[in-house]
Amino acid sequence: MPHVRSVSIGVWIKTGSRQERPEQNGISHFIEHMLFKGTTSRSAEEIARSMDSVGGHLDAFTAKEQISFGAKVLDEHLPRAFDVLSDLVLHPVFREEDIQREQGVVLEELKMDEDNPDFLVHEIFSGNFWKDHPLGKPIIGNKRTIKSFNRELLLDYYKSVYLPANILVTAAGHVEHDWVVRLVEGAFSELEPGEPAHDDHAPSTHAIIMLRDKPALEQVHLCLGVPSYPLADGRRYASYVLNTLLGGGMSSRLFQNIREKQGLAYSVFSELNPYRDTGCLSIYAGTSIESAERVVELILKEFRELQDGKISDEELRRAKDHLKGSLMLSLESTSSRMANLARQEMYFGKFFSLDELIESIEQVSATEVEQIAAECFTQKQIALTVLGNLNGFKLGREKLVC
């Protein structure tokens, strides 16, 4: 990207929280935190100062299938940024006093999540949808597991996951490929060879209806979802179009009909959560207890209309243009492009150009979208979680007709 001065670089661990055993739940996220607490050559303050002093940004996140450590700096500061990132990943110290302190921090983060109802309803939904599988467990863990982490447990898990075959480095911006290769070779050559153990399995989905009473809440928060496709499935572009026209923006069906025309919700949207061997399409809405059943009815009405082939050429064009525009705008960011490179390598083992992605979106037909709707939107597959001051609210599967 010669027109920019910035560089975004990321070190990716190709194992996320779905690899954890029940007693390890949250350990990937906790290790991500601990890597910022100091290395054999840098204190936590020195790590923070190293990026702040040049106006750069350093961040990290843990997801279900990967962990990311990233930095964004001016091109001239790339060697410094990569030195810090590689130091974090390769030389953590896991001091016992830091572990104890961070347990308090993560427990407060857990409380914050539990106090956020739109986040909590998704966690409850996932726990039921992916029941008895690590995909259904919260990335952050739970109170019991977080309190159980000690230096020995963290080191053992770190050594089993942070291995050469499990590490990917991507970069985007004003940077030369060969330069990055030399940096990586210099930093990671010390790693001992090793392959991470992958003993997980594809999850089954469960169409569970969960009504969770939380009297302190003013709103009712609902999450309704169905099984969808893995990230690399050939039907992914048609599912992107379906999600976009269903609830992917302000002109989407759900937003227009539930918020704008009916005035029943402030926030309503759909989203896709694809993984390497499964996926989920879900709808979220925050509404009143009096309107909750009506909102569910309106969601199911949209399901039926999509199954019945009521997609106009104009609506299909609008959804495609929305997807293409969002994609092109995101790829103007070095950090987004860096993350896109990582995702393509991890899930496809190849790079797709922008032209290829746009062409794949353009090839989607209304018939393909309708076929996906017919396959996914069935009464027996629908899972539903409702969270709030329910005051005796009931909703059975007989109401989920689509």
PEBEL-V97126 format. One record per run of one state. SS is the DSSP state (A for helix, B for strand, O for the rest). FROM is the first residue (numbers start at 1). TO is the last residue. If there is no record, write none. Layout:
# PEBEL-V97126
SS,FROM,TO
SS,FROM,TO
This chain:
# PEBEL-V97126
O,1,5
B,6,13
O,14,16
A,17,19
O,20,21
A,22,24
O,25,26
A,27,34
O,35,37
B,38,39
O,40,42
B,43,43
A,44,52
O,53,56
B,57,62
O,63,66
B,67,74
A,75,90
O,91,91
B,92,92
O,93,95
A,96,114
O,115,116
A,117,129
O,130,133
A,134,136
O,137,142
A,143,148
O,149,150
A,151,161
O,162,163
A,164,166
B,167,173
O,174,176
A,177,188
O,189,208
B,209,213
O,214,219
B,220,227
O,228,235
A,236,247
O,248,252
A,253,261
O,262,267
B,268,274
O,275,278
B,279,287
O,288,291
A,292,307
O,308,312
A,313,330
O,331,333
A,334,348
O,349,353
A,354,362
O,363,365
A,366,376
O,377,378
A,379,381
O,382,382
B,383,388
O,389,396
A,397,399
O,400,402
